[in-house]
């Protein structure tokens, strides 16, 4: 490996660490601020299904958590799955995060219990999981399929989280966040396959992958 390649990889890893580290630091800073200044009352700004104020919660809910244990449980998968998405392009993480937040939040707002308030980054995490799990199917490349299989092997148990099996857990947020990630995989995978089809000498080969 040449010196320039080593520097490029080092620079990319520093960017990944800064981006994910910054997001995690912000999540913890908000939770500490909520604990010290509001005693957890900021949680009321989460998604309140089928209410006009609850629409604001779609943007705010991923930044709010019901205590440090809740945030700690979300931190590790957020970093691990987020970094796997970053390995290809930073813009992928941005798109997956936005779609998971929007689709997940709207789904919760539409079908969640009218007496509930939904908070936490788990919907975004399930979006990351859905994206990584289905990326191989939509892209049809060896590396993306291998990554999808690896994620399925390690994190496959998360699929149970989209079912209403635990009281107090927003399965709606998990389910629709997951679907937001699948949508991102469909959009990005379709674009990459289209680019591959337009590449010189690649047109005929791609059609045989049905």
Long-range contacts (C-beta under 8 A, 24 or more apart in sequence): 15-90, 16-83, 16-86, 16-90, 19-86, 19-90, 19-93, 20-78, 20-79, 20-82, 20-83, 20-86, 23-78, 23-82, 24-75, 24-78, 24-79, 26-63, 27-63, 27-65, 27-71, 27-74, 27-75, 27-78, 27-121, 28-71, 28-75, 30-63, 30-64, 31-64, 31-65, 31-67, 31-68, 31-71, 34-64, 35-68, 40-66, 40-67, 43-117, 43-119, 44-117, 46-117, 46-118, 46-119, 47-105, 47-108, 47-109, 47-112, 47-117, 47-118, 47-119, 47-173, 48-109, 48-116, 48-117, 49-108, 49-109, 49-110, 49-111, 49-112, 49-113, 49-114, 49-116, 49-118, 50-109, 50-110, 50-112, 50-114, 54-109, 55-109, 57-105, 57-109, 57-117, 57-118, 57-119, 58-101, 58-102, 58-105, 58-106, 58-108, 58-109, 59-101, 59-105, 61-105, 61-108, 61-118, 61-119, 61-120, 61-123, 61-173, 62-101, 62-120, 62-121, 62-123, 62-124, 63-121, 64-119, 64-120, 65-119, 65-120, 65-121, 66-119, 66-120, 70-120, 74-120, 74-121, 74-122, 74-125, 77-125, 77-128, 77-129, 77-155, 77-158, 78-121, 78-124, 78-125, 78-128, 81-125, 81-128, 81-129, 81-132, 81-151, 81-155, 82-128, 84-128, 84-132, 84-147, 84-151, 85-128, 85-131, 85-132, 92-131, 92-184, 92-188, 95-184, 95-187, 95-188, 96-127, 96-128, 96-131, 96-180, 96-181, 96-184, 97-124, 97-127, 97-128, 99-127, 99-180, 99-181, 99-183, 99-184, 99-187, 100-124, 100-126, 100-127, 100-128, 100-130, 100-131, 100-177, 100-180, 100-181, 100-184, 101-127, 101-177, 101-180, 102-180, 103-127, 103-176, 103-177, 103-179, 103-180, 103-183, 104-173, 104-176, 104-177, 104-178, 104-179, 104-180, 105-173, 105-176, 106-176, 107-172, 107-173, 107-175, 107-176, 107-177, 107-179, 108-170, 108-172, 108-173, 108-176, 111-172, 112-170, 112-172, 116-170, 118-170, 118-172, 118-173, 120-170, 120-173, 122-161, 122-170, 122-173, 122-174, 122-177, 123-170, 123-173, 123-174, 123-176, 123-177, 123-180, 124-177, 125-177, 126-158, 126-161, 126-162, 126-173, 126-174, 126-175, 126-177, 126-178, 126-181, 127-177, 127-178, 127-180, 127-181, 127-184, 128-181, 129-155, 129-158, 129-178, 129-181, 130-177, 130-178, 130-179, 130-180, 130-181, 130-182, 130-185, 131-181, 131-182, 131-184, 131-185, 132-181, 132-185, 133-181, 134-181, 134-182, 134-185, 134-186, 135-185, 135-188, 135-189, 137-185, 137-189, 138-185, 138-186, 138-188, 138-189, 138-190, 138-193, 139-185, 139-188, 139-189, 139-192, 139-193, 140-189, 140-193, 140-209, 141-192, 144-189
